Amino acid sequence: MIRVLVVDDSAFMRRCIKDILENEKDMKVIDTARDGNEAVKKAIDLHPDVITLDINMPVMDGLTALQYIMSLSPCPVVVISSLSTEGALTTFEALELGAVDFVAKPGGTVSLGIKQLAAEIIAKVRAAALSNREQIKSLKKIKNFLKHEEHNLNDEIYENKVNENKNLVIIGVSTGGPKTLMEILPYLPSDFPAAVLVVQHMPPGFTKAFAQRLDHSCNLNVKEAENDTVIEHGTIIIAKGGWHLKVEKDKIRSKLVTRLTQEPENVLYRPSVNVTMKSVLENLDGKNIIGVLLTGMGDDGADMMVEIRKRGGLTIAESQETAIVYGMPREAIERGGAEIIAPAYKISDILIKKVYEHAIFSKF
């Protein structure tokens, strides 16, 4: 039985969320709280399996409450946030503070449409209940960042070869992704000789703010995907929420470019990791592809990780040690799609080492 504490300042919202969860045989709402202060006290007293947490509340707001909860009684938290620019920015703050995932309320603070999100709320509470509690308790890990000197690079050779480099890194991630990506992307250097595509399962309206937030933290330029964006090294492109991100060849410019599409429709997620990886395989030699699969529920990306490895690409799966939800990477590993298995805080080092080596010594 998944024991849930529901926190929202609206009595209507508390009742709606409670009804949604208690329609499931494996869930029980053990209590509710109407502000952050109550939430902290009840989290300490009741030790719930999962907390659903509103952000905009009186007495103590959700972000402050989240910090106290993570400090005093760590617990998987699913944030219930308004779908707006301001709501998106606050949501990412919550995810960086340790929230596992979020649900976007479509109609503001008191949403009459919350029942339409029942399936999403249920799925995310279930995923949160299965999450890695040790990772939730440990918000930051000490990284030993590999300096350029550690790669023993010959600068002259590197400069001659970098313009020929065709490396493309594709990162697939879902639940727990924003926090995990912050352990990887900011550590890639500004002269990283590869392009990076990130497919994070995220609804429309959030990926632009997510890209902007990452851009402030990263050495590389980070932007949300648009149609006909040239894919070039030194850039991180975030798949647009609600759209698949595909890669195509622009024959006139002899470049790879991005395409946003609603097809295929018969997939669980949009954007889909499998869809992006498949399109890259159709347009780039497998030896020039690095596939990375991180925390997330389900198996999106696992099949294409197998295919990338078969075609000579490098594949990296996050280890159980750091995965918030060990679903997607585990599926890749069990299907034979992971050449390297590593904790999140080591993946940037691996990418740097492998990409620089390939940029210098590969012949195209």
N, C-alpha and C positions, 0 to 999 in steps of 0.2 A: 504493500500500500504506500503510495506517494503522499506524504503529509505536506500540505501547502498552507503558507501564511499569505493572505491576500491583503495588500496595502494600497489604499486609494482614499482620497479625501471625499470622494463622491459616494454616498450610500447606494445610489443607483448602480454605479460601476462595481462596487463591492458585491452587490447582489448578483449582477449579471455574470461576473467572473466566477463567483462561487457556484452558480447554477451550471455554467459551462463545465467546470471541472468535476463537479459531483455527479454529472451525468455519466462519467466514466467509472467503471467498477474498480479500477486500480488507483483512484484518487480520492483524497478526503481533505477538505478545507478545515484545518484544525482551529483556525481563528482568523479574524480580520483586524486591521488597524487603520485608523483614519488620518494619521500623520506620521512623520518620521520618528518622532519621539516614542510613540506607541510601538512602532515597528521595531526599533532597537530593543526595547524592553522585552517584547514578545519573542523576538528572535533569540535572545539570551535565555529566556525562561523555557521556551517550548522546543527549541532545537528542530525547526522544521526541515524537511528534506529539500524544499524549494520555496522561495519567496517570489511573488509577483509584486513589482514595485512601481508605483506611480512616481513621477518626478516633481510635478508642481503641487506642493502641499503646504498647508500652514504649519506653524510652530517649528517644524524642522523639515526642510525640503528633502527630496529623495536622494540627491547626491551626497548631502551631509550624512543622512541616515546610512547610505551604502558604505561610506568610509568607516562609520562606527561598527556596522555589522561585520565588515571584513576584518576589522581589528579585534573585535571582542568575541564574535561568534560566527566565523566564516561559514557561508552557506551559498549554494547556487542561487543566483538571482536572475530573473527574467524581467527586464524593464518594460513597462507599458508606457509608450511615449507618443506624443502627438506628432502627426505627419506634417511637419513644417520645417523651414530652414532652421529656425531657432531650436525646434525639437530635435532635429538631426544632430546639431552641434552638441546639445546636451546629452543626447544618447551616446555619442562617441566618448564623451567624458566618462559616462557611467561604465562603458565597456572597458575603458582603460583603467578604471578603478577596480575592476574585477567582475562586473556583471557578465553572465554567460551569453546572453542573447537579448533580443528585444522584439517587441510586437508594436507596430505602428498603428495608433488609433487614427482612423481616417477622418473623424469629424471633430477634432479638437479635444478639450479636456473631458467633457461628458459626451460620449459618443453613442448615439442611438444605433449605430451600425456595428457595435462591438460583437454582437452575436454572429455576424457574418464572418468574423475572424475566429470562430470557435475551433475549427480544425487546426489553425496555426497556433493558437494558444495552447491547445492540448499537446500538439507535437513538440512544441518548444519546452513546455514544462516537463514532458517525458525525457527529452534530450538532456535537460538540465539535471534531472534526477540521476542520470547515468554518467554525469560529468566527473572528471577527475578532481576530487576534493583537495588533493595535495597541491594541484596546480592553482586552484582557486585561493588557497591560503598563501601561496607564494606568488606575489604579484610581479616581482622582478627577479631576474637571475643575473649574476655577475658574468659578463662576457669577456673572453680574451680575444679581442679583435685582432685579426691578422693584418699587420702593417704591410705596405707594399714591399718593404725590404725582405720580409720573410718569404716572399715568393721568388727571391733572387732573379728579378726581372732584368733583362737587358733593355733599357729604355729605347735605344736606337732601333732594335729589332721590333719592339712593341709598336713604336710610332710608324714603322714601315708596314706593319701587318694590320693595324687596327682598322684601316679603311676597308680592308677586304673582309673583315669579320662578319659572319652571318649568324652568329649565335642568337638564339631566342629562348628565353626562360618563360615557361608558363606555370603559374602558381594557381592551384585550385584549393579553395578553402570555404568552410561554411561556419557552423556554430563555433564560437570562440575565436573567429578569424581576426577581427580588428586588433585584439590584444596580441595575438600570435604574430601577425604581420609587423607589429611594432618591435618585435624582437628580431626581425630579419631585415626589412627594407631600409631602415635608417642607417644600417651598417654597411650598405653597399656604397663604394666610393664614387665620387663624381665622375671619374674617368672609366667607370665599369664598362667594358667593351661588349655589351649585349643589350638587347631590348628585353623588357620584362612585361608580360601580360598577366594581370591578376584577375581571376574570376572568383569573386566573393559573392556567395548567395546573399542577396540584399534586395529589398523592394525598391520600386521607383521612388525617386525623390530623396534618396539617402546617399547614393554613390557620388554625386557631385560634391557634397559637403565632405564625404569621406576622403575623396581624392584631394580636396583642398587642405584637409587636416594633415594628411600624409605628406603633402608637398612642403608644409612648414617644418616637418621633422626629418625629411630625407635629403641626402646630397644630390640625388637624381631628380629630374623634373617629373612630377606626377600629375596626370590629368585624367579626367573621365573620357572614356571612348566616345568618339564621334564617327560619322561616316567619312571615309576617305582620308583618315589620318595616316600619314606615312609612319611605318614602324622603323625606328632607328635606334641605334645603341645609345645608352645614356638616358633612356626614357622609360618611365613606368606608366603603363596604360591600365586603368581600372575599368573593367566591364561595366556597362551602364545597366542599372537595375531595371528589370522588366524587359530586357533585350538580350538576345544572343550576340556574342562577339565572335565574328568570323574573320579569317585572314584570307586575302586574295592577292594575286599578282597584278600589278599595274604594268602592263607590257610597255607602255609609252615611257614611263619613268624608270622602268626596270627596278621597281621597289615593291615591297610588301605593304599593303594598306589594310586598314580595318573596314569591316562592313557590319552594320547593325541590322539585325533581321528578327522577325518573329518566328521564323521557321527553323527547325521543326516545332510544331505545337504540342506534339504528343510526348513531352518530357516533363519531369516533375519540377525542374527548376529553370528559370529564365532570369539571369544567364546560367548556362549549363557548362560545366567544366569539360565534359565529354565532347560537346559540340565545338568548343573552341580548339581543343587539342586535335580533334579530327581534321578541322579545316587547316590547321598548321601542318599536319602530316601530309595533307594533299598538296601543299605548296612549298615545302621546304624539305631538304634532305634530312632524314632522321638523325644523322650524325651531328647535325647542328642544333638539335633540340634538347633542352633540359626540362623535364617535367617534374614538378614538385607538388605533392599532395599533402595537405595539412589537416588539422582538426576539422571534424564535421560528422554529422549523422548521415548514414546511408552509404552509397557506393559511387556517387557521381565522380567521374574521372578515373576510376579504377581500371576499366577496360582499355581506355586509351593509354594509360601508363604502361600496360602490358605491350601495346602496339608500338609505343615509342621505344621501349627497350628492345623489342624484336628488330626494329629498324636501325639499331645502333646508337640510339640516343641515351643520355644519362637520365636516370630516374631516382628521385629522392622522396622518401616517405617519412613523415614525422613519427617518432617513436612514441610508444605508450607513455613513456616517462613524462612527457610534457603535453601531450594532446589533451585538450579540454574534453573533447568527445572523440574517442578512439574508434571511429566508424570508417570514414573514407580512407585514411591511411592503412588501417588494418586490412580492408578489402584489397587494396593494391598489393600489399605484402603477401596476403594469402593466395592471390592469383598469380604471383610471380612477377609483378610489375614494379618492384622496388629493388634497384641495384644497391642503393645506400639507404640505411635506416638510421635516423639521427634525431636527437632532441632539437626543438625549435631554435634554441640559442646557439646551436652549432651550424645551422644551415647556411647562414650568410657567409661564414668562413669557407664552407665547402664550395659554395657558388663562386666566390672570389677565386679560390685556388683553381677550380676546374675551368672557369671561363677564361682566366688569364692564360693558363696553359694552352688552351685551345686556340686562343687568339694569336699566340706566338708561334706555336709549332704546327698548327694545321695548315694544310695546303688545299685550296679550293679550286 
